[in-house]
């Protein structure tokens, strides 16, 4: 998947990361527009933990 047109969002996240204090972001939008990929790109070069929770059970 190609990651495009998210420079403004990445710059905003990186600016807040540089402040070294806690921030809370809500990232919302329609399905399949790149919200998860935005987070993955942002965390790519940082010491971080990424956890994705979903509603599937063990059988699924």
mmCIF file of the N, C-alpha and C atoms, coordinates in Angstrom:
data_MODEL
# 
_entry.id   MODEL 
# 
loop_
_atom_site.group_PDB 
_atom_site.id 
_atom_site.type_symbol 
_atom_site.label_atom_id 
_atom_site.label_alt_id 
_atom_site.label_comp_id 
_atom_site.label_asym_id 
_atom_site.label_entity_id 
_atom_site.label_seq_id 
_atom_site.pdbx_PDB_ins_code 
_atom_site.Cartn_x 
_atom_site.Cartn_y 
_atom_site.Cartn_z 
_atom_site.occupancy 
_atom_site.B_iso_or_equiv 
_atom_site.pdbx_formal_charge 
_atom_site.auth_seq_id 
_atom_site.auth_comp_id 
_atom_site.auth_asym_id 
_atom_site.auth_atom_id 
_atom_site.pdbx_PDB_model_num 
ATOM 1   N N  . UNK A 1 1  ? 0.846   -1.178  0.000  1.00 0.00 ? 1  UNK A N  1 
ATOM 2   C CA . UNK A 1 1  ? 0.000   0.000   0.000  1.00 0.00 ? 1  UNK A CA 1 
ATOM 3   C C  . UNK A 1 1  ? 0.891   1.240   0.000  1.00 0.00 ? 1  UNK A C  1 
ATOM 4   N N  . UNK A 1 2  ? 0.554   2.182   -0.828 1.00 0.00 ? 2  UNK A N  1 
ATOM 5   C CA . UNK A 1 2  ? 1.313   3.423   -0.925 1.00 0.00 ? 2  UNK A CA 1 
ATOM 6   C C  . UNK A 1 2  ? 0.843   4.407   0.150  1.00 0.00 ? 2  UNK A C  1 
ATOM 7   N N  . UNK A 1 3  ? 1.799   5.053   0.800  1.00 0.00 ? 3  UNK A N  1 
ATOM 8   C CA . UNK A 1 3  ? 1.499   5.998   1.870  1.00 0.00 ? 3  UNK A CA 1 
ATOM 9   C C  . UNK A 1 3  ? 1.733   7.409   1.345  1.00 0.00 ? 3  UNK A C  1 
ATOM 10  N N  . UNK A 1 4  ? 0.646   8.150   1.112  1.00 0.00 ? 4  UNK A N  1 
ATOM 11  C CA . UNK A 1 4  ? 0.773   9.485   0.510  1.00 0.00 ? 4  UNK A CA 1 
ATOM 12  C C  . UNK A 1 4  ? -0.109  10.498  1.243  1.00 0.00 ? 4  UNK A C  1 
ATOM 13  N N  . UNK A 1 5  ? 0.222   11.761  1.058  1.00 0.00 ? 5  UNK A N  1 
ATOM 14  C CA . UNK A 1 5  ? -0.586  12.890  1.538  1.00 0.00 ? 5  UNK A CA 1 
ATOM 15  C C  . UNK A 1 5  ? -0.805  12.905  3.048  1.00 0.00 ? 5  UNK A C  1 
ATOM 16  N N  . UNK A 1 6  ? 0.207   12.514  3.816  1.00 0.00 ? 6  UNK A N  1 
ATOM 17  C CA . UNK A 1 6  ? 0.082   12.550  5.272  1.00 0.00 ? 6  UNK A CA 1 
ATOM 18  C C  . UNK A 1 6  ? 1.216   13.361  5.912  1.00 0.00 ? 6  UNK A C  1 
ATOM 19  N N  . UNK A 1 7  ? 1.865   14.207  5.131  1.00 0.00 ? 7  UNK A N  1 
ATOM 20  C CA . UNK A 1 7  ? 2.992   14.998  5.645  1.00 0.00 ? 7  UNK A CA 1 
ATOM 21  C C  . UNK A 1 7  ? 2.580   15.921  6.785  1.00 0.00 ? 7  UNK A C  1 
ATOM 22  N N  . UNK A 1 8  ? 1.448   16.567  6.670  1.00 0.00 ? 8  UNK A N  1 
ATOM 23  C CA . UNK A 1 8  ? 0.985   17.500  7.707  1.00 0.00 ? 8  UNK A CA 1 
ATOM 24  C C  . UNK A 1 8  ? 0.736   16.749  9.014  1.00 0.00 ? 8  UNK A C  1 
ATOM 25  N N  . UNK A 1 9  ? 0.075   15.598  8.919  1.00 0.00 ? 9  UNK A N  1 
ATOM 26  C CA . UNK A 1 9  ? -0.223  14.816  10.112 1.00 0.00 ? 9  UNK A CA 1 
ATOM 27  C C  . UNK A 1 9  ? 1.057   14.301  10.769 1.00 0.00 ? 9  UNK A C  1 
ATOM 28  N N  . UNK A 1 10 ? 1.990   13.794  9.967  1.00 0.00 ? 10 UNK A N  1 
ATOM 29  C CA . UNK A 1 10 ? 3.249   13.293  10.514 1.00 0.00 ? 10 UNK A CA 1 
ATOM 30  C C  . UNK A 1 10 ? 4.056   14.418  11.168 1.00 0.00 ? 10 UNK A C  1 
ATOM 31  N N  . UNK A 1 11 ? 4.081   15.577  10.552 1.00 0.00 ? 11 UNK A N  1 
ATOM 32  C CA . UNK A 1 11 ? 4.801   16.717  11.134 1.00 0.00 ? 11 UNK A CA 1 
ATOM 33  C C  . UNK A 1 11 ? 4.186   17.117  12.473 1.00 0.00 ? 11 UNK A C  1 
ATOM 34  N N  . UNK A 1 12 ? 2.866   17.113  12.546 1.00 0.00 ? 12 UNK A N  1 
ATOM 35  C CA . UNK A 1 12 ? 2.183   17.459  13.788 1.00 0.00 ? 12 UNK A CA 1 
ATOM 36  C C  . UNK A 1 12 ? 2.502   16.460  14.896 1.00 0.00 ? 12 UNK A C  1 
ATOM 37  N N  . UNK A 1 13 ? 2.449   15.174  14.582 1.00 0.00 ? 13 UNK A N  1 
ATOM 38  C CA . UNK A 1 13 ? 2.767   14.142  15.567 1.00 0.00 ? 13 UNK A CA 1 
ATOM 39  C C  . UNK A 1 13 ? 4.224   14.249  16.016 1.00 0.00 ? 13 UNK A C  1 
ATOM 40  N N  . UNK A 1 14 ? 5.129   14.458  15.087 1.00 0.00 ? 14 UNK A N  1 
ATOM 41  C CA . UNK A 1 14 ? 6.550   14.569  15.426 1.00 0.00 ? 14 UNK A CA 1 
ATOM 42  C C  . UNK A 1 14 ? 6.840   15.808  16.263 1.00 0.00 ? 14 UNK A C  1 
ATOM 43  N N  . UNK A 1 15 ? 6.159   16.890  15.982 1.00 0.00 ? 15 UNK A N  1 
ATOM 44  C CA . UNK A 1 15 ? 6.343   18.112  16.767 1.00 0.00 ? 15 UNK A CA 1 
ATOM 45  C C  . UNK A 1 15 ? 5.954   17.869  18.224 1.00 0.00 ? 15 UNK A C  1 
ATOM 46  N N  . UNK A 1 16 ? 4.837   17.220  18.437 1.00 0.00 ? 16 UNK A N  1 
ATOM 47  C CA . UNK A 1 16 ? 4.389   16.924  19.793 1.00 0.00 ? 16 UNK A CA 1 
ATOM 48  C C  . UNK A 1 16 ? 5.326   15.910  20.461 1.00 0.00 ? 16 UNK A C  1 
ATOM 49  N N  . UNK A 1 17 ? 5.856   14.960  19.721 1.00 0.00 ? 17 UNK A N  1 
ATOM 50  C CA . UNK A 1 17 ? 6.793   13.971  20.251 1.00 0.00 ? 17 UNK A CA 1 
ATOM 51  C C  . UNK A 1 17 ? 8.047   14.663  20.798 1.00 0.00 ? 17 UNK A C  1 
ATOM 52  N N  . UNK A 1 18 ? 8.500   15.693  20.099 1.00 0.00 ? 18 UNK A N  1 
ATOM 53  C CA . UNK A 1 18 ? 9.710   16.426  20.496 1.00 0.00 ? 18 UNK A CA 1 
ATOM 54  C C  . UNK A 1 18 ? 9.532   17.147  21.832 1.00 0.00 ? 18 UNK A C  1 
ATOM 55  N N  . UNK A 1 19 ? 8.311   17.457  22.221 1.00 0.00 ? 19 UNK A N  1 
ATOM 56  C CA . UNK A 1 19 ? 8.045   18.209  23.444 1.00 0.00 ? 19 UNK A CA 1 
ATOM 57  C C  . UNK A 1 19 ? 8.329   17.408  24.709 1.00 0.00 ? 19 UNK A C  1 
ATOM 58  N N  . UNK A 1 20 ? 8.442   16.103  24.588 1.00 0.00 ? 20 UNK A N  1 
ATOM 59  C CA . UNK A 1 20 ? 8.784   15.236  25.721 1.00 0.00 ? 20 UNK A CA 1 
ATOM 60  C C  . UNK A 1 20 ? 7.795   15.326  26.885 1.00 0.00 ? 20 UNK A C  1 
ATOM 61  N N  . UNK A 1 21 ? 6.552   15.599  26.585 1.00 0.00 ? 21 UNK A N  1 
ATOM 62  C CA . UNK A 1 21 ? 5.517   15.561  27.606 1.00 0.00 ? 21 UNK A CA 1 
ATOM 63  C C  . UNK A 1 21 ? 4.317   14.798  27.036 1.00 0.00 ? 21 UNK A C  1 
ATOM 64  N N  . UNK A 1 22 ? 3.454   14.308  27.893 1.00 0.00 ? 22 UNK A N  1 
ATOM 65  C CA . UNK A 1 22 ? 2.332   13.499  27.404 1.00 0.00 ? 22 UNK A CA 1 
ATOM 66  C C  . UNK A 1 22 ? 1.330   14.308  26.565 1.00 0.00 ? 22 UNK A C  1 
ATOM 67  N N  . UNK A 1 23 ? 0.813   13.658  25.550 1.00 0.00 ? 23 UNK A N  1 
ATOM 68  C CA . UNK A 1 23 ? -0.245  14.216  24.703 1.00 0.00 ? 23 UNK A CA 1 
ATOM 69  C C  . UNK A 1 23 ? -1.244  13.110  24.411 1.00 0.00 ? 23 UNK A C  1 
ATOM 70  N N  . UNK A 1 24 ? -2.459  13.498  24.152 1.00 0.00 ? 24 UNK A N  1 
ATOM 71  C CA . UNK A 1 24 ? -3.497  12.549  23.795 1.00 0.00 ? 24 UNK A CA 1 
ATOM 72  C C  . UNK A 1 24 ? -4.043  12.933  22.432 1.00 0.00 ? 24 UNK A C  1 
ATOM 73  N N  . UNK A 1 25 ? -3.982  12.018  21.486 1.00 0.00 ? 25 UNK A N  1 
ATOM 74  C CA . UNK A 1 25 ? -4.494  12.267  20.142 1.00 0.00 ? 25 UNK A CA 1 
ATOM 75  C C  . UNK A 1 25 ? -5.644  11.323  19.855 1.00 0.00 ? 25 UNK A C  1 
ATOM 76  N N  . UNK A 1 26 ? -6.660  11.836  19.232 1.00 0.00 ? 26 UNK A N  1 
ATOM 77  C CA . UNK A 1 26 ? -7.740  11.012  18.708 1.00 0.00 ? 26 UNK A CA 1 
ATOM 78  C C  . UNK A 1 26 ? -7.605  11.040  17.197 1.00 0.00 ? 26 UNK A C  1 
ATOM 79  N N  . UNK A 1 27 ? -7.439  9.875   16.624 1.00 0.00 ? 27 UNK A N  1 
ATOM 80  C CA . UNK A 1 27 ? -7.309  9.769   15.174 1.00 0.00 ? 27 UNK A CA 1 
ATOM 81  C C  . UNK A 1 27 ? -8.550  9.045   14.676 1.00 0.00 ? 27 UNK A C  1 
ATOM 82  N N  . UNK A 1 28 ? -9.326  9.732   13.881 1.00 0.00 ? 28 UNK A N  1 
ATOM 83  C CA . UNK A 1 28 ? -10.579 9.159   13.423 1.00 0.00 ? 28 UNK A CA 1 
ATOM 84  C C  . UNK A 1 28 ? -10.761 9.434   11.935 1.00 0.00 ? 28 UNK A C  1 
ATOM 85  N N  . UNK A 1 29 ? -11.652 8.710   11.339 1.00 0.00 ? 29 UNK A N  1 
ATOM 86  C CA . UNK A 1 29 ? -11.941 8.897   9.926  1.00 0.00 ? 29 UNK A CA 1 
ATOM 87  C C  . UNK A 1 29 ? -12.642 7.669   9.373  1.00 0.00 ? 29 UNK A C  1 
ATOM 88  N N  . UNK A 1 30 ? -12.966 7.758   8.100  1.00 0.00 ? 30 UNK A N  1 
ATOM 89  C CA . UNK A 1 30 ? -13.625 6.651   7.427  1.00 0.00 ? 30 UNK A CA 1 
ATOM 90  C C  . UNK A 1 30 ? -12.702 5.439   7.385  1.00 0.00 ? 30 UNK A C  1 
ATOM 91  N N  . UNK A 1 31 ? -13.302 4.310   7.110  1.00 0.00 ? 31 UNK A N  1 
ATOM 92  C CA . UNK A 1 31 ? -12.527 3.077   6.966  1.00 0.00 ? 31 UNK A CA 1 
ATOM 93  C C  . UNK A 1 31 ? -11.607 3.171   5.754  1.00 0.00 ? 31 UNK A C  1 
ATOM 94  N N  . UNK A 1 32 ? -10.430 2.530   5.919  1.00 0.00 ? 32 UNK A N  1 
ATOM 95  C CA . UNK A 1 32 ? -9.498  2.338   4.789  1.00 0.00 ? 32 UNK A CA 1 
ATOM 96  C C  . UNK A 1 32 ? -8.900  3.638   4.248  1.00 0.00 ? 32 UNK A C  1 
ATOM 97  N N  . UNK A 1 33 ? -8.689  4.623   5.116  1.00 0.00 ? 33 UNK A N  1 
ATOM 98  C CA . UNK A 1 33 ? -8.077  5.878   4.655  1.00 0.00 ? 33 UNK A CA 1 
ATOM 99  C C  . UNK A 1 33 ? -6.644  6.052   5.159  1.00 0.00 ? 33 UNK A C  1 
ATOM 100 N N  . UNK A 1 34 ? -6.134  5.077   5.947  1.00 0.00 ? 34 UNK A N  1 
ATOM 101 C CA . UNK A 1 34 ? -4.736  5.120   6.349  1.00 0.00 ? 34 UNK A CA 1 
ATOM 102 C C  . UNK A 1 34 ? -4.444  5.521   7.774  1.00 0.00 ? 34 UNK A C  1 
ATOM 103 N N  . UNK A 1 35 ? -5.415  5.402   8.657  1.00 0.00 ? 35 UNK A N  1 
ATOM 104 C CA . UNK A 1 35 ? -5.189  5.785   10.059 1.00 0.00 ? 35 UNK A CA 1 
ATOM 105 C C  . UNK A 1 35 ? -4.140  4.893   10.717 1.00 0.00 ? 35 UNK A C  1 
ATOM 106 N N  . UNK A 1 36 ? -4.266  3.602   10.549 1.00 0.00 ? 36 UNK A N  1 
ATOM 107 C CA . UNK A 1 36 ? -3.311  2.672   11.138 1.00 0.00 ? 36 UNK A CA 1 
ATOM 108 C C  . UNK A 1 36 ? -1.931  2.867   10.523 1.00 0.00 ? 36 UNK A C  1 
ATOM 109 N N  . UNK A 1 37 ? -1.867  3.029   9.236  1.00 0.00 ? 37 UNK A N  1 
ATOM 110 C CA . UNK A 1 37 ? -0.583  3.227   8.567  1.00 0.00 ? 37 UNK A CA 1 
ATOM 111 C C  . UNK A 1 37 ? 0.072   4.530   9.010  1.00 0.00 ? 37 UNK A C  1 
ATOM 112 N N  . UNK A 1 38 ? -0.705  5.558   9.282  1.00 0.00 ? 38 UNK A N  1 
ATOM 113 C CA . UNK A 1 38 ? -0.171  6.813   9.808  1.00 0.00 ? 38 UNK A CA 1 
ATOM 114 C C  . UNK A 1 38 ? 0.551   6.557   11.129 1.00 0.00 ? 38 UNK A C  1 
ATOM 115 N N  . UNK A 1 39 ? -0.066  5.805   12.016 1.00 0.00 ? 39 UNK A N  1 
ATOM 116 C CA . UNK A 1 39 ? 0.548   5.490   13.303 1.00 0.00 ? 39 UNK A CA 1 
ATOM 117 C C  . UNK A 1 39 ? 1.818   4.667   13.100 1.00 0.00 ? 39 UNK A C  1 
ATOM 118 N N  . UNK A 1 40 ? 1.761   3.678   12.226 1.00 0.00 ? 40 UNK A N  1 
ATOM 119 C CA . UNK A 1 40 ? 2.928   2.839   11.973 1.00 0.00 ? 40 UNK A CA 1 
ATOM 120 C C  . UNK A 1 40 ? 4.096   3.660   11.397 1.00 0.00 ? 40 UNK A C  1 
ATOM 121 N N  . UNK A 1 41 ? 3.800   4.548   10.480 1.00 0.00 ? 41 UNK A N  1 
ATOM 122 C CA . UNK A 1 41 ? 4.843   5.404   9.901  1.00 0.00 ? 41 UNK A CA 1 
ATOM 123 C C  . UNK A 1 41 ? 5.436   6.324   10.955 1.00 0.00 ? 41 UNK A C  1 
ATOM 124 N N  . UNK A 1 42 ? 4.602   6.874   11.805 1.00 0.00 ? 42 UNK A N  1 
ATOM 125 C CA . UNK A 1 42 ? 5.056   7.764   12.866 1.00 0.00 ? 42 UNK A CA 1 
ATOM 126 C C  . UNK A 1 42 ? 5.981   7.038   13.837 1.00 0.00 ? 42 UNK A C  1 
ATOM 127 N N  . UNK A 1 43 ? 5.637   5.829   14.211 1.00 0.00 ? 43 UNK A N  1 
ATOM 128 C CA . UNK A 1 43 ? 6.401   5.080   15.208 1.00 0.00 ? 43 UNK A CA 1 
ATOM 129 C C  . UNK A 1 43 ? 7.619   4.357   14.632 1.00 0.00 ? 43 UNK A C  1 
ATOM 130 N N  . UNK A 1 44 ? 7.743   4.349   13.330 1.00 0.00 ? 44 UNK A N  1 
ATOM 131 C CA . UNK A 1 44 ? 8.771   3.556   12.653 1.00 0.00 ? 44 UNK A CA 1 
ATOM 132 C C  . UNK A 1 44 ? 10.182  3.769   13.206 1.00 0.00 ? 44 UNK A C  1 
ATOM 133 N N  . UNK A 1 45 ? 10.584  4.986   13.470 1.00 0.00 ? 45 UNK A N  1 
ATOM 134 C CA . UNK A 1 45 ? 11.956  5.269   13.902 1.00 0.00 ? 45 UNK A CA 1 
ATOM 135 C C  . UNK A 1 45 ? 12.037  5.615   15.388 1.00 0.00 ? 45 UNK A C  1 
ATOM 136 N N  . UNK A 1 46 ? 11.042  5.220   16.146 1.00 0.00 ? 46 UNK A N  1 
ATOM 137 C CA . UNK A 1 46 ? 10.993  5.567   17.565 1.00 0.00 ? 46 UNK A CA 1 
ATOM 138 C C  . UNK A 1 46 ? 10.918  4.307   18.427 1.00 0.00 ? 46 UNK A C  1 
ATOM 139 N N  . UNK A 1 47 ? 11.482  4.407   19.630 1.00 0.00 ? 47 UNK A N  1 
ATOM 140 C CA . UNK A 1 47 ? 11.299  3.322   20.587 1.00 0.00 ? 47 UNK A CA 1 
ATOM 141 C C  . UNK A 1 47 ? 9.842   3.363   21.031 1.00 0.00 ? 47 UNK A C  1 
ATOM 142 N N  . UNK A 1 48 ? 9.107   2.342   20.706 1.00 0.00 ? 48 UNK A N  1 
ATOM 143 C CA . UNK A 1 48 ? 7.671   2.384   20.981 1.00 0.00 ? 48 UNK A CA 1 
ATOM 144 C C  . UNK A 1 48 ? 7.105   0.980   21.047 1.00 0.00 ? 48 UNK A C  1 
ATOM 145 N N  . UNK A 1 49 ? 5.880   0.908   21.505 1.00 0.00 ? 49 UNK A N  1 
ATOM 146 C CA . UNK A 1 49 ? 5.114   -0.332  21.505 1.00 0.00 ? 49 UNK A CA 1 
ATOM 147 C C  . UNK A 1 49 ? 3.822   -0.046  20.765 1.00 0.00 ? 49 UNK A C  1 
ATOM 148 N N  . UNK A 1 50 ? 3.510   -0.885  19.802 1.00 0.00 ? 50 UNK A N  1 
ATOM 149 C CA . UNK A 1 50 ? 2.274   -0.751  19.036 1.00 0.00 ? 50 UNK A CA 1 
ATOM 150 C C  . UNK A 1 50 ? 1.403   -1.955  19.365 1.00 0.00 ? 50 UNK A C  1 
ATOM 151 N N  . UNK A 1 51 ? 0.194   -1.708  19.812 1.00 0.00 ? 51 UNK A N  1 
ATOM 152 C CA . UNK A 1 51 ? -0.739  -2.776  20.156 1.00 0.00 ? 51 UNK A CA 1 
ATOM 153 C C  . UNK A 1 51 ? -2.057  -2.518  19.451 1.00 0.00 ? 51 UNK A C  1 
ATOM 154 N N  . UNK A 1 52 ? -2.508  -3.482  18.682 1.00 0.00 ? 52 UNK A N  1 
ATOM 155 C CA . UNK A 1 52 ? -3.789  -3.381  17.984 1.00 0.00 ? 52 UNK A CA 1 
ATOM 156 C C  . UNK A 1 52 ? -4.770  -4.346  18.626 1.00 0.00 ? 52 UNK A C  1 
ATOM 157 N N  . UNK A 1 53 ? -5.848  -3.843  19.120 1.00 0.00 ? 53 UNK A N  1 
ATOM 158 C CA . UNK A 1 53 ? -6.902  -4.674  19.702 1.00 0.00 ? 53 UNK A CA 1 
ATOM 159 C C  . UNK A 1 53 ? -8.080  -4.729  18.740 1.00 0.00 ? 53 UNK A C  1 
ATOM 160 N N  . UNK A 1 54 ? -8.649  -5.890  18.608 1.00 0.00 ? 54 UNK A N  1 
ATOM 161 C CA . UNK A 1 54 ? -9.855  -6.003  17.792 1.00 0.00 ? 54 UNK A CA 1 
ATOM 162 C C  . UNK A 1 54 ? -10.888 -6.841  18.526 1.00 0.00 ? 54 UNK A C  1 
ATOM 163 N N  . UNK A 1 55 ? -12.029 -6.990  17.917 1.00 0.00 ? 55 UNK A N  1 
ATOM 164 C CA . UNK A 1 55 ? -13.158 -7.633  18.592 1.00 0.00 ? 55 UNK A CA 1 
ATOM 165 C C  . UNK A 1 55 ? -13.290 -9.115  18.235 1.00 0.00 ? 55 UNK A C  1 
ATOM 166 N N  . UNK A 1 56 ? -12.304 -9.694  17.554 1.00 0.00 ? 56 UNK A N  1 
ATOM 167 C CA . UNK A 1 56 ? -12.393 -11.099 17.202 1.00 0.00 ? 56 UNK A CA 1 
ATOM 168 C C  . UNK A 1 56 ? -12.156 -11.974 18.424 1.00 0.00 ? 56 UNK A C  1 
ATOM 169 N N  . UNK A 1 57 ? -12.792 -13.124 18.413 1.00 0.00 ? 57 UNK A N  1 
ATOM 170 C CA . UNK A 1 57 ? -12.528 -14.064 19.508 1.00 0.00 ? 57 UNK A CA 1 
ATOM 171 C C  . UNK A 1 57 ? -11.474 -15.071 19.065 1.00 0.00 ? 57 UNK A C  1 
ATOM 172 N N  . UNK A 1 58 ? -11.138 -16.003 19.928 1.00 0.00 ? 58 UNK A N  1 
ATOM 173 C CA . UNK A 1 58 ? -10.069 -16.956 19.656 1.00 0.00 ? 58 UNK A CA 1 
ATOM 174 C C  . UNK A 1 58 ? -10.362 -17.843 18.450 1.00 0.00 ? 58 UNK A C  1 
ATOM 175 N N  . UNK A 1 59 ? -11.614 -18.188 18.207 1.00 0.00 ? 59 UNK A N  1 
ATOM 176 C CA . UNK A 1 59 ? -11.987 -19.037 17.076 1.00 0.00 ? 59 UNK A CA 1 
ATOM 177 C C  . UNK A 1 59 ? -11.770 -18.331 15.751 1.00 0.00 ? 59 UNK A C  1 
ATOM 178 N N  . UNK A 1 60 ? -12.009 -17.038 15.706 1.00 0.00 ? 60 UNK A N  1 
ATOM 179 C CA . UNK A 1 60 ? -11.842 -16.273 14.471 1.00 0.00 ? 60 UNK A CA 1 
ATOM 180 C C  . UNK A 1 60 ? -10.387 -16.047 14.207 1.00 0.00 ? 60 UNK A C  1 
# 
